[in-house]
Amino acid sequence: MAPKIIAVDDEQDFLDSVRRGLLVRGYRELSLENDPRKAAGMFERGEAYDLALIDITMPGMSGLELLHIIKNCSPDTECIVVSAVNEAQTAVEAIRMGAYDYLVKPVSREDLILKVKNALEKKHLLGTLDIKEKEVPPDLLHPEAFEDILTASPKVRRVLKEAELHAMSDVPVLITGESGTGKELLARAIHLASPRSTFPFTPVNMASLSANFIDADFFGHTRGAFTGAEKERLGYLEVTDDGTMFLDEIGNLPLDLQGKLLRVLQEGEFTKIGTSNLKKINVRFIAATNEDMEKLVAKGLFRKDLYYRLKGACLHLPPLRERKEDIPLLAMKFLKELRNGLGNHTIDDGAMSALTGYEFPGNIRELKSIVHAAVNLAQGRLITIHALPGDLKGRKPVLRLKPLSGSYHGLALADVERSHILRTYEDAGRNKALTAKILGTGLNTLRRKLECYGER
């Protein structure tokens, strides 16, 4: 079905320009309206559009007022606002209100087509499947791209499916999550699942860049551009051309570089140090942070317009304490990584129970360190609780069970027991030792009951 687009602007010349530009590219379902109040009435009556182009300054009703009405009446409509040069802050406010992007007049046909294409692509990808509403997310179409991310968590699997959908577009992605949750792994998986997979993936840690050379690192320099520049150097942008750049700890990006990065995102061009020549670049950006970016913006430490540019799509990786079913999977993965050099180790039920009951403030990175250290301390190839750090020894299992739901009225006692055991077993990540401790029963007794229930 052809996408439906509406453009709202009090300038007829601009509307005519939009019509010509979109018709040339095959967009036939176009509505043009020079009265924002009429456009508002259309949405209030339930008319549906895939995309709305909205001028910010119009008589009778502002573009922001119209945007508010559209997002309330038709939240699935993607919106692009059109501003004059001196209305940049208003355009940023529009993005905060839910607009996809903004254009600055005079608008070139190339910019118009690109923004419309990207907005419709985002709507199509997210509309393919409303995975947030599904209890069990669908299988990945490109599982090989995500093979390094082991999970049995429905919450994480939903994130991976969203990531795969975003991978097919060039929309910038912002990945949030605590330190150690695997944000770089997810960024790399998005790259591998994208059409850019055969081109470079360049991870850049903002916190590790030298303040004195950060411009040269990003943009490169010509020979003689400054003292010590004895030969020409390619920056990260040129090296990554046609590929994906991963900006880790984006909150540490210096303010003076934020404006330059914004230009790269908006215009797809930059200037190498030592020359005034503009160079075109085609790079997809993925950023990550463990900080509250809204607070950084409020304090003036991060540009609002850059933040909303980078936040074209947002993915949140939950901490390990919210995906405890993944702890056994990850622990065995880390053991397998060591097998070539240190033999075949395994973890007994007691040690696994202690790991599963731990909160892991350092997340996956901390689990990996603990497992690797336990291999060194283990007596033989079996890792017991004695090989774990002291604060894990003797720790009672910590598990936040979901509240009981439904009614057991009229059920036989054996059915109630079966339901409770199986529910606890699932909530404990199918860890038998941990389940037995939570239920206060013997491990062998639990195993017999699970066998009776068809659980091996």
C-alpha positions as CSV (number, residue, x, y, z in Angstrom):
1,M,0.0,0.0,0.0
2,A,1.4,3.4,-1.0
3,P,2.2,5.7,2.0
4,K,-0.1,8.6,2.7
5,I,1.6,11.9,3.1
6,I,0.2,15.3,4.1
7,A,2.1,18.6,3.9
8,V,0.8,21.6,5.8
9,D,2.3,25.1,5.1
10,D,0.7,28.5,4.5
11,E,3.2,29.1,1.6
12,Q,1.7,27.7,-1.6
13,D,5.1,27.8,-3.4
14,F,6.6,25.5,-0.8
15,L,3.6,23.1,-1.1
16,D,4.0,23.1,-4.9
17,S,7.7,22.3,-4.4
18,V,6.9,19.4,-2.1
19,R,4.4,18.0,-4.6
20,R,6.9,18.1,-7.4
21,G,9.7,16.6,-5.4
22,L,7.6,13.7,-4.0
23,L,5.7,12.9,-7.2
24,V,9.0,12.5,-9.0
25,R,10.0,9.8,-6.5
26,G,6.7,7.9,-6.8
27,Y,4.9,9.2,-3.8
28,R,1.3,9.6,-5.2
29,E,-0.9,9.7,-2.1
30,L,-0.3,13.4,-1.3
31,S,-2.5,15.9,0.5
32,L,-1.5,19.6,0.6
33,E,-3.1,21.9,3.1
34,N,-2.4,25.7,3.6
35,D,-4.6,26.0,6.7
36,P,-3.3,24.3,9.8
37,R,-6.7,24.4,11.5
38,K,-8.3,22.4,8.7
39,A,-5.4,19.9,8.9
40,A,-6.0,19.6,12.6
41,G,-9.7,18.9,12.0
42,M,-8.8,16.1,9.6
43,F,-6.7,14.3,12.2
44,E,-9.4,14.9,14.9
45,R,-12.0,13.3,12.6
46,G,-9.8,10.2,12.5
47,E,-8.1,10.6,9.0
48,A,-4.9,8.6,9.0
49,Y,-1.6,9.6,7.4
50,D,1.8,7.8,7.5
51,L,3.7,11.1,7.4
52,A,3.1,14.8,8.0
53,L,5.3,17.6,6.9
54,I,4.5,20.6,9.1
55,D,5.7,24.2,8.8
56,I,6.5,25.7,12.3
57,T,5.3,29.3,11.7
58,M,1.8,29.6,10.3
59,P,-1.1,32.0,11.0
60,G,-4.0,30.7,13.1
61,M,-2.2,27.8,14.6
62,S,1.6,27.1,15.1
63,G,3.3,24.0,13.8
64,L,3.9,22.9,17.4
65,E,0.2,23.1,18.2
66,L,-0.6,21.1,15.1
67,L,2.1,18.5,16.0
68,H,0.6,18.1,19.5
69,I,-2.8,17.4,18.0
70,I,-1.4,14.9,15.4
71,K,0.5,13.0,18.0
72,N,-2.5,12.8,20.3
73,C,-5.0,11.8,17.5
74,S,-2.6,9.7,15.4
75,P,0.5,8.7,17.4
76,D,1.7,6.4,14.5
77,T,2.0,9.3,12.1
78,E,5.6,10.3,11.6
79,C,6.1,14.0,11.6
80,I,8.8,16.2,10.0
81,V,8.8,19.9,10.9
82,V,10.0,22.6,8.6
83,S,11.6,25.6,10.1
84,A,13.4,28.8,9.1
85,V,17.1,29.2,10.0
86,N,16.4,31.2,13.1
87,E,13.9,28.6,14.5
88,A,16.4,25.8,15.3
89,Q,15.5,25.7,19.0
90,T,11.8,25.4,18.1
91,A,12.6,22.5,15.8
92,V,14.5,20.8,18.6
93,E,11.5,21.3,20.8
94,A,9.4,19.6,18.1
95,I,11.6,16.6,18.1
96,R,11.2,16.4,21.9
97,M,7.5,16.4,21.4
98,G,7.7,13.4,19.0
99,A,8.6,14.7,15.6
100,Y,11.0,12.4,13.7
101,D,13.2,15.2,12.2
102,Y,13.3,18.7,10.9
103,L,14.1,20.5,7.6
104,V,15.4,24.1,7.3
105,K,14.2,26.3,4.5
106,P,15.1,26.6,1.7
107,V,14.7,22.8,1.4
108,S,16.6,21.0,-1.3
109,R,14.8,18.2,-3.1
110,E,17.6,15.8,-2.0
111,D,17.1,16.6,1.7
112,L,13.3,16.4,1.4
113,I,13.4,12.9,-0.3
114,L,16.0,11.6,2.2
115,K,14.1,12.7,5.3
116,V,10.8,11.4,3.9
117,K,12.4,8.1,2.9
118,N,14.0,7.6,6.4
119,A,10.8,8.6,8.3
120,L,8.6,6.2,6.3
121,E,11.3,3.5,6.6
122,K,11.2,3.8,10.4
123,K,7.4,3.7,10.5
124,H,7.4,0.6,8.3
125,L,10.1,-1.2,10.3
126,L,8.4,-0.5,13.7
127,G,5.0,-1.2,12.3
128,T,6.1,-4.6,10.9
129,L,5.5,-6.0,14.3
130,D,4.5,-4.5,17.6
131,I,6.8,-6.7,19.5
132,K,6.3,-4.9,22.8
133,E,2.8,-6.3,22.9
134,K,4.0,-9.9,22.4
135,E,4.9,-12.1,25.3
136,V,7.2,-14.2,23.2
137,P,9.1,-12.2,20.6
138,P,9.5,-13.7,17.1
139,D,12.6,-15.4,15.9
140,L,15.4,-13.3,14.5
141,L,15.8,-13.3,10.7
142,H,19.6,-12.9,11.0
143,P,20.5,-15.0,14.0
144,E,24.2,-15.2,12.9
145,A,24.5,-11.4,13.5
146,F,23.4,-11.8,17.1
147,E,25.2,-15.1,17.9
148,D,27.5,-13.5,20.4
149,I,24.6,-12.3,22.5
150,L,23.4,-15.3,24.6
151,T,20.0,-14.9,26.2
152,A,17.0,-16.8,27.4
153,S,15.3,-13.6,28.6
154,P,12.1,-12.6,26.7
155,K,12.9,-9.0,27.7
156,V,16.3,-9.2,26.0
157,R,15.0,-11.1,23.0
158,R,12.5,-8.2,22.4
159,V,15.4,-5.8,22.4
160,L,17.3,-7.9,19.9
161,K,14.3,-8.1,17.6
162,E,13.9,-4.3,17.7
163,A,17.6,-4.0,17.0
164,E,17.3,-6.2,14.0
165,L,14.4,-4.1,12.6
166,H,16.4,-0.9,13.1
167,A,19.4,-2.5,11.4
168,M,17.8,-2.3,8.0
169,S,17.6,1.5,8.1
170,D,20.2,4.3,8.6
171,V,18.4,5.8,11.6
172,P,20.9,6.7,14.3
173,V,20.4,4.4,17.4
174,L,21.1,5.3,21.0
175,I,21.7,2.3,23.3
176,T,21.2,2.8,27.0
177,G,22.1,0.6,29.9
178,E,24.3,0.2,32.9
179,S,28.0,-0.4,32.5
180,G,28.8,-4.0,31.5
181,T,25.5,-4.9,30.0
182,G,26.9,-5.5,26.5
183,K,26.1,-2.3,24.6
184,E,29.0,-2.7,22.2
185,L,28.1,-6.2,21.4
186,L,24.6,-5.0,20.5
187,A,25.9,-2.2,18.3
188,R,28.2,-4.7,16.5
189,A,25.2,-7.0,16.0
190,I,23.1,-4.2,14.5
191,H,26.0,-3.5,12.1
192,L,26.3,-7.2,11.1
193,A,22.5,-7.4,10.5
194,S,22.6,-4.3,8.3
195,P,23.3,-3.7,4.6
196,R,26.6,-2.1,5.8
197,S,27.9,-5.3,7.2
198,T,30.7,-5.7,4.6
199,F,32.1,-2.2,5.5
200,P,34.0,-1.1,8.6
201,F,32.6,-1.1,12.1
202,T,34.6,1.4,14.1
203,P,34.1,1.5,17.9
204,V,35.2,4.8,19.5
205,N,35.2,5.3,23.3
206,M,34.6,9.0,24.0
207,A,36.1,8.7,27.5
208,S,39.5,7.4,26.2
209,L,40.1,10.1,23.6
210,S,42.9,12.6,24.3
211,A,41.5,16.2,24.5
212,N,44.5,17.5,22.6
213,F,44.0,15.2,19.6
214,I,40.3,14.5,19.5
215,D,39.7,16.6,16.4
216,A,42.5,14.9,14.5
217,D,41.3,11.5,15.7
218,F,37.8,12.2,14.3
219,F,38.4,14.2,11.2
220,G,42.0,13.4,10.3
221,H,44.5,16.0,9.1
222,T,46.7,17.0,6.2
223,R,50.5,17.0,6.3
224,G,51.7,20.1,8.1
225,A,48.3,21.0,9.5
226,F,50.0,21.5,12.9
227,T,53.3,20.9,14.6
228,G,54.1,17.2,14.5
229,A,51.7,16.5,11.6
230,E,54.5,15.0,9.4
231,K,52.1,13.1,7.1
232,E,48.5,13.0,6.2
233,R,46.2,11.0,8.5
234,L,42.8,9.5,8.0
235,G,40.3,10.1,10.8
236,Y,37.7,7.8,12.1
237,L,35.1,9.2,9.8
238,E,37.0,8.5,6.6
239,V,38.1,5.1,7.8
240,T,34.4,4.2,8.5
241,D,33.0,5.5,5.2
242,D,29.9,3.4,4.2
243,G,30.2,1.6,7.5
244,T,29.0,2.0,11.1
245,M,30.6,4.2,13.8
246,F,29.9,3.2,17.4
247,L,30.3,6.1,19.8
248,D,30.6,4.6,23.3
249,E,30.1,6.8,26.4
250,I,28.7,9.5,24.2
251,G,28.0,11.7,27.2
252,N,31.8,12.4,27.4
253,L,31.9,14.0,24.0
254,P,33.3,17.6,24.5
255,L,30.9,20.4,23.7
256,D,33.1,21.9,21.0
257,L,33.1,18.6,19.1
258,Q,29.3,18.1,19.6
259,G,28.5,20.9,17.1
260,K,30.9,19.4,14.5
261,L,29.4,15.9,14.9
262,L,25.9,17.4,14.5
263,R,27.0,18.8,11.2
264,V,28.1,15.4,10.1
265,L,24.8,13.9,11.1
266,Q,22.8,16.6,9.4
267,E,24.8,17.3,6.2
268,G,26.9,14.1,5.8
269,E,30.1,16.2,5.4
270,F,33.1,17.4,7.4
271,T,36.3,19.3,7.0
272,K,39.7,17.7,7.6
273,I,42.1,19.7,9.7
274,G,44.5,21.7,7.5
275,T,42.1,22.3,4.6
276,S,38.9,24.1,4.0
277,N,37.5,21.6,1.5
278,L,34.3,19.8,2.5
279,K,34.4,16.0,2.3
280,K,31.2,14.0,1.9
281,I,30.8,11.0,4.2
282,N,28.3,8.1,4.4
283,V,28.4,6.8,8.0
284,R,25.7,5.2,10.2
285,F,26.0,6.2,13.8
286,I,25.2,4.1,16.9
287,A,25.8,5.7,20.3
288,A,25.7,4.3,23.8
289,T,25.6,5.7,27.3
290,N,25.2,4.6,30.9
291,E,24.3,8.2,31.9
292,D,21.1,10.1,32.2
293,M,21.3,12.1,29.0
294,E,18.3,14.2,29.8
295,K,20.1,15.5,32.9
296,L,23.3,16.2,30.9
297,V,21.2,18.2,28.5
298,A,19.4,20.1,31.3
299,K,22.8,21.0,32.8
300,G,24.1,22.3,29.4
301,L,26.7,19.6,29.2
302,F,25.2,18.0,26.1
303,R,23.5,19.7,23.1
304,K,19.8,19.1,23.0
305,D,19.7,19.1,19.2
306,L,22.5,16.5,19.0
307,Y,20.9,14.3,21.6
308,Y,17.6,14.1,19.7
309,R,19.5,13.5,16.5
310,L,21.3,10.5,18.0
311,K,18.1,9.2,19.6
312,G,16.5,8.4,16.3
313,A,15.8,5.0,17.8
314,C,16.4,4.0,21.4
315,L,17.2,0.5,22.8
316,H,17.6,-0.3,26.5
317,L,19.6,-3.3,27.7
318,P,18.4,-4.5,31.1
319,P,20.9,-5.2,33.9
320,L,21.9,-8.8,34.6
321,R,19.8,-8.8,37.9
322,E,16.7,-8.4,35.7
323,R,17.6,-11.3,33.4
324,K,18.8,-14.0,35.9
325,E,17.9,-16.8,33.6
326,D,20.9,-15.7,31.5
327,I,23.4,-16.2,34.3
328,P,23.9,-20.0,33.7
329,L,24.1,-19.5,29.9
330,L,26.7,-16.7,30.2
331,A,28.7,-18.5,32.9
332,M,29.1,-21.6,30.8
333,K,30.0,-19.4,27.8
334,F,32.8,-17.8,29.7
335,L,34.0,-21.3,30.8
336,K,34.1,-22.4,27.2
337,E,36.3,-19.5,26.3
338,L,38.9,-20.8,28.7
339,R,38.8,-24.4,27.7
340,N,41.6,-24.4,25.1
341,G,44.1,-23.2,27.6
342,L,42.9,-24.5,31.0
343,G,40.9,-27.6,30.4
344,N,37.2,-28.5,30.7
345,H,35.7,-26.9,33.9
346,T,32.2,-27.0,35.0
347,I,30.2,-25.3,37.8
348,D,28.4,-27.3,40.5
349,D,24.9,-26.6,41.6
350,G,25.9,-24.8,44.8
351,A,28.2,-22.4,43.0
352,M,25.6,-21.8,40.2
353,S,23.0,-21.1,42.9
354,A,25.3,-18.5,44.5
355,L,25.9,-16.9,41.1
356,T,22.2,-16.8,40.3
357,G,21.4,-15.3,43.6
358,Y,23.9,-12.4,43.3
359,E,22.9,-9.0,42.1
360,F,25.9,-8.3,39.9
361,P,26.3,-4.5,40.1
362,G,29.0,-4.9,37.4
363,N,26.6,-6.9,35.2
364,I,28.0,-9.3,32.5
365,R,31.5,-7.9,32.7
366,E,31.6,-8.7,36.5
367,L,30.2,-12.3,35.9
368,K,33.0,-12.9,33.3
369,S,35.7,-11.8,35.8
370,I,34.2,-13.9,38.6
371,V,34.1,-17.0,36.4
372,H,37.6,-16.6,35.0
373,A,39.0,-16.0,38.6
374,A,37.1,-19.1,39.8
375,V,38.8,-21.3,37.3
376,N,42.2,-20.3,38.8
377,L,41.0,-21.0,42.3
378,A,39.2,-24.3,41.6
379,Q,40.6,-27.5,43.0
380,G,40.4,-29.7,39.9
381,R,37.9,-29.0,37.1
382,L,34.8,-28.6,39.3
383,I,34.1,-25.1,40.4
384,T,32.4,-25.1,43.8
385,I,31.2,-22.2,45.9
386,H,34.7,-22.1,47.6
387,A,36.2,-20.8,44.4
388,L,33.9,-17.8,44.3
389,P,34.6,-14.4,45.9
390,G,33.9,-14.1,49.6
391,D,30.8,-11.9,49.3
392,L,29.1,-14.7,47.3
393,K,29.8,-17.5,49.8
394,G,27.0,-18.3,52.1
395,R,24.7,-15.8,50.4
396,K,21.1,-16.8,50.4
397,P,19.5,-16.9,46.9
398,V,18.0,-13.6,45.9
399,L,15.0,-13.9,43.6
400,R,12.2,-11.5,43.1
401,L,9.2,-13.8,42.3
402,K,6.2,-12.4,40.5
403,P,3.1,-12.1,42.7
404,L,0.8,-15.0,42.6
405,S,-2.0,-14.5,40.0
406,G,-5.2,-16.2,39.4
407,S,-7.2,-18.4,41.8
408,Y,-6.4,-21.9,43.1
409,H,-10.0,-22.3,44.4
410,G,-11.4,-25.7,43.5
411,L,-8.0,-27.2,42.5
412,A,-6.6,-30.4,44.0
413,L,-3.6,-29.9,46.3
414,A,-1.4,-31.8,43.9
415,D,-2.3,-29.4,41.1
416,V,-1.6,-26.4,43.3
417,E,1.8,-27.9,44.2
418,R,2.6,-28.7,40.6
419,S,1.7,-25.1,39.5
420,H,3.8,-23.5,42.2
421,I,6.9,-25.7,41.6
422,L,6.9,-25.1,37.9
423,R,6.4,-21.4,38.3
424,T,9.2,-21.1,40.8
425,Y,11.4,-23.3,38.5
426,E,10.9,-20.9,35.6
427,D,11.5,-17.8,37.7
428,A,14.7,-19.3,39.0
429,G,16.0,-19.6,35.4
430,R,15.3,-23.4,35.4
431,N,18.1,-23.8,37.9
432,K,17.2,-26.9,40.0
433,A,19.5,-26.1,43.0
434,L,18.2,-22.6,43.3
435,T,14.6,-23.8,42.9
436,A,15.1,-26.4,45.7
437,K,16.5,-23.8,48.1
438,I,13.7,-21.3,47.4
439,L,11.1,-24.1,47.9
440,G,12.9,-25.5,51.0
441,T,12.9,-29.0,49.6
442,G,15.7,-31.5,48.8
443,L,17.3,-31.4,45.4
444,N,16.6,-35.1,44.7
445,T,12.9,-34.6,45.7
446,L,12.6,-31.7,43.3
447,R,14.2,-33.7,40.5
448,R,11.8,-36.5,41.0
449,K,8.8,-34.1,40.9
450,L,10.1,-32.3,37.8
451,E,10.5,-35.7,36.0
452,C,6.9,-36.5,36.9
453,Y,5.9,-33.2,35.4
454,G,7.8,-34.0,32.2
455,E,10.7,-31.6,32.9
456,R,14.1,-33.2,32.5
